[in-house]
Amino acid sequence: MTKKITLPITDEDIKNLNAGDSVLLTGSIITGRDAAHKRLFELIEQGKELPVDVKGELIYYVGPAPAKPGYAVGPAGPTSSYRMDKYAPSLLDLGLKGMIGKGARSQAVIDSIVKNNCVYFVAIGGAAALIAKSIKSEEILCYDDLGTEAVRRYEVEDFPCIVAIDSRGNNVYETEPPKYQK
Amino acid sequence: MEVRFINSAEITKAVKKLLMDCNYFIGGDIMDALTRARGTETSPVGKSVLDQIIENDKIAASEEIPLCQDTGMAVLFVEYGDKVCVENGSFDDAVNEGVRQAYSEGYLRKSVVSDPVFDRVNTKDNTPAIIHTKIVSGNKIHITAGGKGFGSENMSAIKMLTPSYGVEGVKQFILDTVRAAGPNPCPPIVVGVGIGGTFERAAQLAKKATFRPINTHNPDSRYAELEDELLSEINKMGFGPAGLGGNTTALGVNIETSPTHIAGMPVAVNICCHAARHASATI
């Protein structure tokens, strides 16, 4: 069964999500990947205000390709999440409610997800052209100089993803592969 | 054979087309393997992931948009005929101009930074390309070009094995590397293996192996059998499509080899995602 969630995501929504659930997200999400995370993390360490308020948001780890004329956005599939592991707990502590990426996370990130009642979604890596169909518009929020790595706001409609790690720390990357191991 | 003059613009044009084509149109070998895997995959989530990948690759081809947002670093294997003379500029400059044009005019992502450690400033045109040139006899230039994404590149590894490790040691290192990569490199993956040569030759062969169609085998039957055995072992690991569980973790294993030193047996494993993109042309 596929669950539909209208953003912003609520604490109740998060509590009701279980690892393995298929989800369609509709509403507003922000984006950020390596270089933007590094800058945000440095500001947090210096005790400075961030150029984007992450409270209540979901962040999508993506660096899109440019949009062809006539398209709202270019192909935009997830990038590997583990590269953001160093930075993620600080953002979750600031009120970020979840992340969308692909691949495994560190124990520190999982602990922070549980502590802050957050969720880690994954989208299908390499399905960028398909995923882009569910992104209706984009706006640059900050770090325009980073090009593809700039922080954007996406308006999404039925954005397809799967709950990889739920708010209780259940993790599909731990539970599912062993079922198919021979 | 007489010297043949080739205008650098012709090289630029060919490289531009190869890089745009490989980013829009997935190879028939990969599409066939994905379709076959959809039939044999037992995990419901795995089947759904394969459906989405197949649909994605069809959308990319029909709309001529990149199938993955990571349109990669441009990597070229070039067989350069020794009777060829490039006019109006150097060969490398002509290739990089082709990269520049493909990535700007083809709406491909610019993913290259100028300095790896300190500056990390985007070069904004995806140059420079990684160019492997081999001088061969003849008056033609053969180019195989691809866009190599780094989600899978980062999961690659090299080890300087020594002769006493034998074939069992080779297998173990390859399988350990794939296991450590787990769900991260966008499975189902293509595994390129380079064995022999020197440190850098093994790595180069591993990349070259990822550029070989997966419906081919190493011409030496012993390595061909090893390719099949490794593919079967990898698909028993359980990672499955997108790493969410299943029996399709890899679509193919390609091995390339080279003579090596009496003291050595280097093994390099270059992992490629299901978007294994490459295209070839002869000028």
Interface residues (C-beta under 8 A of the other chain):
Chain A: G20 S22 A35 V62 G63 P64 A65 P66 A67 K68 Y71 G74 P75 A76 G77 T79 S80 Y82 K102 G103 A104 V122 I124 G125 G126 A127 A128 A129 L130 I131 A132 K133 L146 G147 T148 E149 P160 I162 A164 V172 Y173 E176 P177 P178 K179 Y180 Q181 K182
Chain B: T42 S43 V45 G46 S48 V49 Q52 I53 E55 N56 D57 I59 A60 E63 I65 P66 L67 C68 Q69 D70 T71 Y107 L108 R109 K110 S111 R120 N122 K124 G151 N154 G182 P183 N184 C186 K236 M237 G238 F239 G240 A242 G243 L244 G245 G246 N247 C273 H274 A275
